[in-house]
């Protein structure tokens, strides 16, 4: 079953674990794929591959399926974004758990997983700030536990990424708060206030509204991990006709913001306290 076919099914239940061959399997565990005989060409190609369980889902008929991402897939990042062709579904009898206990012992001492999400519309002037910062970070060496992705205005994909087990998510976006253009902020949204009617007032954003994305993710996962916002005061958001390119003060803030994200990542990994709510010139 491919991703498109799976999305046609409704009323999916997400399970925390599943017993396979007497072993409790959870999302994040590794399995070896053993597709049933008589499968298609894809099943033959994937036979014997090591994969990571991304989710355990139950369809409307009560059948169980494991959504997996192939470990040696060069496009595995697309799998974590739930893109077709990089995320596959197998029945419990088509997988064999491997090194589950060892994997969990290693995960207990692993570095925190951090998602850095660049947000913005490149056709709206300074709204492209988050996209540019994601590009700048692509040229920097970050720890393996850090994933940097340009989400642009793909709010649905970002909402799903927020459910992928990251310990901290750092959103990077233009953030008008009334200060001088190019001013950088570090803000921690109050996730407990997302259900309040005036929650949108806590962070004033535009385009792909991060708060709306967080609300969507929260409807799918009642408790979200820590989220930080690295924001930049915009000068020109393009108006009704739009505009390509950042203004001078915002363009000058891109590398500073990339360094700020690096600093936050370092502190998170070291377990140091963060100064969320701060304003940086």
C-alpha positions as CSV (number, residue, x, y, z in Angstrom):
1,X,0.0,0.0,0.0
2,X,1.5,3.4,-1.0
3,X,1.1,6.7,0.8
4,X,-1.6,7.9,-1.6
5,X,-3.7,4.9,-1.0
6,X,-3.3,5.1,2.7
7,X,-4.4,8.7,2.8
8,X,-7.7,7.6,1.2
9,X,-8.5,5.7,4.3
10,X,-10.2,7.6,7.1
11,X,-10.5,7.1,10.9
12,X,-6.9,5.9,11.5
13,X,-6.0,5.1,15.1
14,X,-2.4,5.8,16.1
15,X,-1.0,3.1,18.5
16,X,1.9,3.6,21.0
17,X,3.1,0.1,20.6
18,X,2.5,-3.3,19.1
19,X,3.7,-6.8,20.1
20,X,5.4,-8.7,17.2
21,X,6.8,-12.2,17.9
22,X,6.7,-11.6,21.6
23,X,8.6,-8.3,21.3
24,X,7.0,-4.9,22.0
25,X,7.7,-2.6,19.1
26,X,7.3,1.2,19.3
27,X,7.9,4.1,16.9
28,X,11.6,4.7,16.6
29,X,12.4,0.9,16.8
30,X,14.3,-0.8,14.0
31,X,12.8,-3.7,12.0
32,X,13.9,-5.9,9.1
33,X,11.4,-6.0,6.3
34,X,10.2,-9.4,5.2
35,X,7.3,-8.8,2.7
36,X,4.9,-11.7,2.1
37,X,5.5,-13.8,-1.0
38,X,3.8,-12.8,-4.2
39,X,4.4,-9.1,-3.7
40,X,5.2,-6.5,-6.3
41,X,8.6,-5.3,-7.5
42,X,8.8,-2.8,-4.6
43,X,8.4,-5.6,-2.1
44,X,11.2,-7.5,-3.7
45,X,13.5,-4.5,-3.7
46,X,12.8,-3.8,0.0
47,X,13.0,-7.4,1.2
48,X,15.7,-7.6,3.9
49,X,16.1,-3.9,4.3
50,X,16.5,-2.3,7.8
51,X,13.8,0.3,8.5
52,X,12.7,2.6,11.4
53,X,9.1,2.4,12.6
54,X,7.7,5.9,12.1
55,X,4.2,5.1,13.3
56,X,1.8,2.2,14.1
57,X,-1.6,2.8,12.6
58,X,-4.9,0.9,12.6
59,X,-7.3,1.4,9.7
60,X,-11.0,1.6,9.7
61,X,-11.3,-2.2,9.3
62,X,-9.1,-2.7,12.4
63,X,-6.1,-3.9,10.4
64,X,-2.7,-2.9,11.8
65,X,0.0,-1.3,9.6
66,X,3.5,-0.1,10.4
67,X,4.7,3.0,8.6
68,X,8.4,2.7,8.2
69,X,11.3,4.7,6.7
70,X,14.2,2.8,5.1
71,X,17.4,3.5,7.0
72,X,19.7,3.7,3.9
73,X,17.2,5.7,1.8
74,X,19.0,8.9,0.6
75,X,15.7,10.7,0.8
76,X,14.8,9.5,4.3
77,X,14.2,13.2,5.3
78,X,11.3,13.2,2.9
79,X,10.0,10.1,4.6
80,X,9.9,11.9,8.0
81,X,7.9,14.6,6.2
82,X,5.5,11.8,5.1
83,X,6.2,12.3,1.4
84,X,5.1,9.5,-1.0
85,X,7.9,7.2,-2.2
86,X,9.9,7.5,1.0
87,X,7.4,6.2,3.6
88,X,6.1,2.6,3.3
89,X,3.5,0.5,5.1
90,X,3.9,-3.2,6.1
91,X,1.7,-5.6,8.1
92,X,3.1,-6.8,11.5
93,X,3.8,-10.2,10.0
94,X,6.0,-8.6,7.3
95,X,8.6,-7.2,9.8
96,X,11.1,-8.7,12.2
97,X,12.1,-6.6,15.3
98,X,15.9,-6.2,15.7
99,X,18.0,-4.8,18.6
100,X,14.9,-3.2,20.2
101,X,16.3,-3.3,23.7
102,X,19.8,-2.1,22.6
103,X,18.2,0.7,20.5
104,X,16.2,2.0,23.5
105,X,19.2,1.9,25.8
106,X,21.1,4.0,23.2
107,X,18.2,6.4,22.9
108,X,18.2,6.9,26.6
109,X,21.6,8.6,26.4
110,X,21.3,10.1,22.9
111,X,21.7,13.7,22.1
112,X,18.4,15.7,22.0
113,X,16.7,15.6,18.6
114,X,16.2,19.1,17.3
115,X,14.1,20.3,14.3
116,X,15.0,23.7,12.9
117,X,12.1,24.8,10.6
118,X,12.5,27.7,8.2
119,X,9.1,29.4,7.5
120,X,8.1,32.0,5.0
121,X,6.9,33.0,1.5
122,X,9.7,34.0,-0.9
123,X,7.2,36.2,-2.8
124,X,6.5,38.4,0.1
125,X,9.7,40.3,0.7
126,X,11.0,39.9,4.3
127,X,8.6,37.0,4.9
128,X,11.3,34.9,3.2
129,X,13.6,35.4,6.3
130,X,13.1,31.9,7.7
131,X,13.8,30.3,4.3
132,X,17.0,32.3,3.9
133,X,18.2,31.3,7.4
134,X,17.5,27.6,6.7
135,X,19.7,28.0,3.6
136,X,22.5,29.7,5.6
137,X,22.4,26.8,8.1
138,X,22.7,24.3,5.3
139,X,26.3,25.5,4.9
140,X,27.2,25.0,8.5
141,X,28.2,21.8,10.3
142,X,25.5,20.9,12.9
143,X,25.3,17.9,15.1
144,X,23.7,14.8,13.6
145,X,20.7,15.0,15.9
146,X,19.8,18.3,14.3
147,X,17.6,18.5,11.2
148,X,17.2,21.8,9.3
149,X,14.3,22.0,6.8
150,X,12.9,24.8,4.7
151,X,9.2,24.3,5.0
152,X,8.3,27.5,3.2
153,X,4.5,27.8,3.5
154,X,3.9,24.0,3.8
155,X,2.0,24.2,7.1
156,X,0.6,20.7,6.9
157,X,4.0,19.2,6.4
158,X,5.4,21.2,9.4
159,X,2.5,20.0,11.6
160,X,3.4,16.4,10.8
161,X,7.1,17.0,11.4
162,X,6.2,18.3,14.9
163,X,4.9,14.9,15.7
164,X,8.1,13.1,14.7
165,X,9.5,12.8,18.2
166,X,11.8,15.9,18.3
167,X,12.8,17.1,21.8
168,X,12.8,20.7,20.7
169,X,11.6,22.5,17.6
170,X,13.1,25.9,16.6
171,X,10.9,27.8,14.2
172,X,12.5,30.6,12.2
173,X,10.3,33.3,10.8
174,X,9.7,37.0,10.2
175,X,8.0,38.3,13.3
176,X,6.7,41.9,13.4
177,X,6.7,43.2,17.0
178,X,7.3,47.0,16.4
179,X,11.0,47.3,16.8
180,X,13.7,48.3,14.3
181,X,13.9,46.1,11.2
182,X,16.5,43.4,11.5
183,X,15.9,43.0,15.3
184,X,16.1,39.4,16.3
185,X,13.9,37.8,19.0
186,X,13.9,34.4,20.8
187,X,10.3,33.7,21.9
188,X,8.8,30.6,23.5
189,X,5.1,30.2,22.7
190,X,2.8,29.1,25.5
191,X,1.6,25.8,24.1
192,X,-0.9,25.5,26.9
193,X,-2.6,28.7,25.7
194,X,-3.1,27.5,22.1
195,X,-6.7,26.6,22.8
196,X,-7.6,30.0,24.0
197,X,-9.6,32.3,21.7
198,X,-7.0,35.1,21.8
199,X,-4.0,32.7,21.5
200,X,-3.0,34.2,18.1
201,X,-2.1,37.5,19.8
202,X,0.8,35.9,21.7
203,X,2.9,35.9,18.5
204,X,2.0,38.1,15.6
205,X,3.0,36.3,12.4
206,X,1.7,36.0,8.8
207,X,1.8,33.8,5.7
208,X,2.0,30.3,7.2
209,X,0.9,31.1,10.7
210,X,3.1,29.1,13.2
211,X,0.4,29.2,15.8
212,X,-2.2,27.7,13.5
213,X,0.3,24.9,12.7
214,X,0.9,24.3,16.4
215,X,-2.8,24.2,17.0
216,X,-3.2,21.6,14.2
217,X,-0.3,19.5,15.6
218,X,-1.8,19.7,19.0
219,X,-5.1,18.3,17.8
220,X,-3.2,15.3,16.6
221,X,-0.9,15.0,19.6
222,X,-2.3,16.4,22.8
223,X,1.2,17.3,24.3
224,X,3.8,18.9,22.1
225,X,7.5,19.1,22.9
226,X,9.2,22.4,23.5
227,X,9.0,25.0,20.7
228,X,11.1,28.1,20.3
229,X,10.7,30.9,17.7
230,X,13.7,32.8,16.4
231,X,12.0,35.8,14.8
232,X,13.2,38.8,12.9
233,X,11.5,42.2,12.7
234,X,10.6,42.8,9.0
235,X,10.8,46.0,7.1
236,X,8.9,45.2,3.9
237,X,6.4,42.3,3.5
238,X,5.8,43.1,-0.2
239,X,2.4,44.6,0.1
240,X,-0.5,43.4,-2.2
241,X,1.7,43.0,-5.3
242,X,4.4,41.0,-3.5
243,X,8.1,41.4,-3.7
244,X,11.2,39.2,-4.2
245,X,14.2,39.6,-2.0
246,X,14.9,40.7,1.6
247,X,15.2,44.3,2.7
248,X,18.7,45.4,3.6
249,X,18.4,45.2,7.4
250,X,16.7,41.8,7.3
251,X,19.2,40.4,4.8
252,X,22.0,41.6,7.2
253,X,20.3,39.7,10.0
254,X,20.3,36.3,8.3
255,X,23.8,35.2,9.3
256,X,23.3,36.6,12.8
257,X,20.2,34.5,13.0
258,X,22.0,31.4,11.8
259,X,24.6,31.9,14.5
260,X,21.8,32.4,17.1
261,X,20.2,29.1,16.1
262,X,23.6,27.4,16.4
263,X,24.0,28.9,19.9
264,X,20.5,27.7,20.9
265,X,21.3,24.2,19.5
266,X,24.5,24.1,21.5
267,X,22.8,25.1,24.7
268,X,20.0,22.5,24.2
269,X,22.4,19.7,23.6
270,X,24.5,20.7,26.7
271,X,21.4,21.0,28.8
272,X,21.9,24.7,29.5
273,X,19.1,27.2,30.2
274,X,17.7,29.2,27.4
275,X,16.8,32.9,27.4
276,X,13.5,32.6,25.7
277,X,11.7,35.9,25.5
278,X,14.9,37.8,24.8
279,X,15.4,40.5,22.2
280,X,18.7,40.8,20.3
281,X,19.7,43.9,18.2
